[in-house]
Structure formats: structure tokens, C-alpha cells
Amino acid sequence: MADLAALTAAVEAGNRTDAAQLTQAAVDEGLDPRTILGAMTTAMDTVGRKFQDGELFVPEMLIAARAMKAGTAILEPVLLAAGVTPEFRAVVGTVEGDLHDIGKNLVGMMWKGGGLEVIDLGVNVSADKFVAAVREHDAHIVGVSALLTTTMSNMRGVVEAVHAATPGVRVVIGGAPVTPEFAAQIGADGYAPDAGAAVDLARGLLHA
């Protein structure tokens, strides 16, 4: 019998080989793909909480996310065949003028681990590109990252452009120089200090 507890443990520990093998075993056994995905999502929730509590650090979070990616690579075709698609879609990107992507990548992986479909626009993304991606993918939430004080000011243009073009779409921001006060000042819908918090923030906004 497929061991979903072991799958959860493998993802949490960042064991890509075991995560892939256990996912394949569960698929071969005919388990509901949503149940299999839930086992991996549970692991990433735990990873996010431990990261917020200081029990894990960025390398451990990245390793866990890669283990989940190994499992979801096997599971995604099964989910599609069963007509199971994520309820919400997210667009992420680093703001125009900024080429840093580690934080943005972490948030994207954690959001995907949390059950969102994630469209990653990369770095140096203009407000117009954010808006175009939201429209093209019918996204529900946008995550904007900046690591430099000189580029964080460009977040305002993204927030204003997305809100004007697609009312109802939430825009959240984060990055080393960003603060909750700055988020409120530019009209963002939320701020997350780290990738773990970004999952809780997105869930709260999307299910409000």
C-alpha cells in the first residue's frame, strides 16, 4: 500500500529520490491524485512554519521545494487527466530594474506547494508585463519582489497598474527593504516578510 506519510516525510526532508518513487507508487496504486498532492502540500506547510519559527533556513526550504517538484512532475499529468486544476493562479516577478530572484523563486515554489498555479515572469518585470500576464492567465493574485531600495519604489506602479486594469486582483509585495508600512503606503493588498508567511498571506486573501 502506498505510504503517503512517507511521502510527506520525504518532501519535508528534501529527499527528491524518495519523493519521486513514493509519488509514482501512489499513482500506480490508483490513489486519488488530490490526496497524493495533499500529502506533499502538508509537507510544505510544515516547512513554511518551521522557516517562520527559525527552525529551518533558506537552503532547507529550497531542498524541500525541489523534492516536491520531483513529485509533482510525476503527478501533474495525472491531475490534468483527472480534470483537477488549481483553484487559484498567481503571477510572480521581480520588479523592473531589479535582477534578484532568490526570494521571488522561494515564494513561487512555496505558493506552488500551497496549491496555487504559479506563472513566474522572472526578473526586471515592468508594470505592463505584470498586467499582461494577469490578463492572459486570468490570475487572482500577484507577488512582486524587490531587493534594492532603489527599485522598491517601482512597486507602486505595479500595484496601481494591476488594480486599475484588473480590479479584484490582489497584489502582495516583499523583499529585504520592504516593510508593512511601505506596502500600506503604495496601496498593496499585503506584505510578507518571507516565503512561509507569503503562503498564509495568499490563502487569507484568496479565501476572504
N, C-alpha and C positions, 0 to 999 in steps of 0.2 A: 504494500500500500504506500502511495506517495506520502512523503513526510513533509508537510507544509511548515511544521515548527522548525525543522532542519533548514528549510529554505529561508525562513525568516532569519535564523541564526547566521546562515551563510552570507546573506546580504549585509546584515549588521556588522559582521566581522570582515567584510570586504573580500570574501573568498569567491572570486569570479568562476573558477572551475566548478566548484560545488554548486554555486547558484545556477549555472547553466545546466548542469547534469540533473539537479533536482527539479528544475523547471521542465526539462524535457520529460522526465519520468512522470511528472504530474499531468503533462499534456498527453503523453502516451496512454495514461490510465483513463483519460477521458474526463478529468475533473473540470468543473466549470471554470473557464479562463478568468472570470471575475474573482473567483475565490483564490486562484493562484496569484493574481495581481494583488489582491488584498494582503496576502502573506508578505509580499515584498514591500507594499506600502506601509504596513505595520513596522517593518524594519527601519524604513527611512524616517518614520515618525519618531522612533526611539533614537535614531542617530541625531535628528534635529534637536530633540530635547536635551540629549547629552551634550551636544555642542553648545547650546544656550547655557547649560549649567557648568560649562568649563571642564567637563569630563572627557571630551573629545576635541580635537583641533582640526584645522583645515585639511591636512593630509589624510586623516582617518575618514573625514567626510567624503573626500574625493574618492578614496578607495571603495567606500560603501556604495557611492553613486555608480561607480564603474561596474561593481558586482551586479547591481540592479539592472544596469544597461545590458549586461550579458544575458540576464534572464528575460528581460523584455524583448530583446532581439528575437528570441525564440517564441515568445508569447504573442507579440503583436499580430502576426499573420492569423493566428487562431482567433484573437479578439475580433479582427476585421471580418473573418469568415463567419463569425457568430453574430455580426452586426453590432458589436459592442464598441462604442466610441466614447472618448472622454466627454463629460458633460460641459466642460468649460475649456476655452482656448486662451492662451496667453502669448503676448508678444514681449520679448525682452531684447534689450540692446544697451550699449554704452553710448552716452550722449556725444553729439558732434564735437570734434576736437580732441576727444579722449580715446586713447588706444589701449587702455587697460581692460582686461576681460576676465580675470580670475573670479572676482566677486560676482560678476554677471553670469559666468558659467556655473558657479555654485548654485545661485538662485534658480537658474534654468533647470539644473539637474534635480534640485530639491522639489521644485514645482512639478516636474515630471514624475518624480517619485511620489508626490502627493496626489497624482491622478489627473493632472492637467495636461492638455496637449500644448506643447511649447514650440513657438516659432522664434528662433534665435536669429536676430538681424546682424549680430556681430558688433563691431566697434565703429566709432566715428559716424553715428547714425543721426541724420538730420530729422527735424520735426516732420517734414513732409514724408520721409520714408516710414516713420512710425505710423503716421496717419494712413498711408497707402497700405501698409501691412495689416493694420486693424480692419480696414475695409475689405481687403482681399480675403482674409481668413475669418472674418466675422468674429473677431476676438472680443473677449469680455473684460480682460484686464491687461495692463501694460506695465512692465517693470523697466525702470530707467536707472542706469548706474553711472556714477562719476567718481573718479578717484582724485581729481585735482580741483583745488579751489578755483582755478582759472576756467574750468569747464562746467562746474556745477551750476553756474548762472544760466547755462543753456537749457537746463531742465525746465525752466519756466516756459520757454517757447514750446516745448514738447507737451507739457501739461495743458497749456492754453489751446494749442492746435488740436489735440486729441479731443478735449472737451467740447470745442466748438464744432468739430467735424462729426463727431460720433458721441452725442450726449448719452450718458448712462454707462459708458466705458470707464472703468476705474483706472487711475494712473497712480502707481506707487513708486517711490524712489528710495535709493540707498547708496552707500559708498562712504569711504573713510571721512571726508569732510562734511558729509550731510548730517543734519540734525532734525529732530522733530519740529523745531521752531521754523527752520528753513522750509520744510515741507508744507507747514501751515501757511507760511508767507506766500508761497508761489501757487497755492491752491491745489496741491497734490491730495489725493484721497487717502494717503497713508505713507508711513515711513517704517522701514525695517532696519535694525542695526546689524543683522546678519542673516544668513540664508535660512537658518532654522526658524527665526522669527518671521521671515517672509512667507513661509508656508501657512503659519497661523493667521497672518495678516490677510493673505489672499482668500483663505477659506472664510474668514469672518466677513470680508467684503462681498464675496460672491454669493454667500448664503444669507446675506442680510435681507 
